[in-house]
Amino acid sequence: MTRDIYLAAGNYRWEVVHQPDGAGTYIVASRDIYLKAATYHWRCYADPGANFTYTLGCILDQPGGSAGVASPPAGMWWGNQHFTCGGRLTQI
């Protein structure tokens, strides 16, 4: 998933979330970050690893550089094998 978003300057809590179908939402990575007012290109990803593991993460790109947050590799082998993942920013 990618999108361009405008963010006001401020401190944000940035979380990567994972939700197996039929289950609750889990925060698998988070960080607090100061972002200047700008339009950012937001990318989220699921990167497959060995033994049914995935690393979930998001990256914000802007002309001055990039920032990211990612989970450690985690197993995803339970349930019906359908998952939703993504990120969220909350101004704090």
Phi, psi and omega in degrees: 000136173221152175196157173261133181225145174263132178237136173288155177297139177160180176269137182230147166264123184248121184234143171256130185238155182221135179220108171293144178306134178080010181230177179285173177269133181246133172275117185256348176198148177203159173201154172262139186212142172269130177237136176279161178296123182186169170265126183247149171262115186258126179234132173241151186211160169235114185254112182288142177239201180278155172056047175063030177257155177222148169253126180253138181198174177218150180228138172249122177250142171207166186306331181277356180142188183231157174221154181211167173214137183213152177277160167289160177303135181222149179285145177223073184234013182257171173066210185270009176069023173247130185224151171243135177219159180174196181225164175213146177243132177232123178290131183243000000 
